[in-house]
């Protein structure tokens, strides 16, 4: 504050909120899209998913699967082409050569 005392500032939604995602990080430019899960590409350095939306394809990285909030998901994921499951994805927009962002949450419909 103005007198030099440290203050704690909340950077996330309170823990008791209905739609709280613990994996959203301060500074994330969070976006939400709905579409169909088309592809899951698995590699040693992480996972990449492709979501088809009405506006086109969105490629998103999952560098650490343990840091993604998954709701109503299947018991097991398989790599490769998917059965076009309807999903809503929350991601941190971080454009790179290969992806449009990093997945923070995915909800299966």
N, C-alpha and C positions, 0 to 999 in steps of 0.2 A: 504494500500500500504506500501511500504518500510519506508515511513516517519510517519506511524501511522494514516494516515487519513482513515476514513471509505469510502469504495467503495461499490457501489451497483452492484451485479452480476446477470445477467439474468439467471434464472434457467429453463425457459420455452421458447417455441417458441413465437415470437412476436405476439401480439393480432391480427394483421392484416393478419397473415398467413392463407392460405386456409384450412389447416387441424388442426387448433388450438383446443386443448382440455383443458378447464380450470380446469379439475379435476385431471390432472396428477400432482403429488406432487414431490418436489425435492427428489432425492434419489430413486425414483421408477425405478425398472428394467422392463421397458415397453416391452411387447411382443404383437404381433398381430397374430391372427389365424383366419382361415375361416372354417366354418363347418355348421352343422345344429343344431338348438336349439331343444333339446330333452325333457328337463324337467325344470320346475320352481318349486322349493320347497320353500314354504312360512312358516316362523316361527316368533315368537315374537322377536327373537334376530336378524332377518335379512332374506335375501333371498339368496338362492343358485341356480345357474343355471348349467345345464349340456349341454355341447356342444360336438357333435360327429364329430370327424375329421377322416381323412383317417388313422391316426396313433393311434386312440383310443378315449377314453372319457376324457374330461377336466371338472373338477368341479371347479366352481368359485363362490366366495362370493360377495354379494352386501349388505354390512352392512347398507348403507344409500342410498336408491334409488334416493334421491335428488342430489346425487353427482356422477351421471353417465350420460355421454353424449349419448343421444339416437338419432339416425338418421333414418328417414323413418319407425319409429316404429308404431305398432298398437295403436289405441286410448286407449285400455285397455289390460292389461295383465291378464291372468288367471293362477292360480296355478295348478300344475299337469303336465301331459303329454302334449306335444306341437305337432303341426302339422308339425314339421320338417322344420320350416322356415330357409332359408339360411341366415347366419349372419357372420359378421366379428367383432371380439371382440378384443378390446385393454384392456390388463390387466397388473397389477403390479404383477410380479411373487413373491409370498410369500407362500412357501409350508408350509402346516400345516397338521394335521391328517385328516381333512375333505375336504380341498380345495387345489387347486394349485395356487391360487392367488385372487386378488381383482379386480373386473371389474371397469374400468375407462371410457369405451365407448363401445357401441354396435351399429352396423349399420345393418339394415335389408335390404336384397337384393331384 
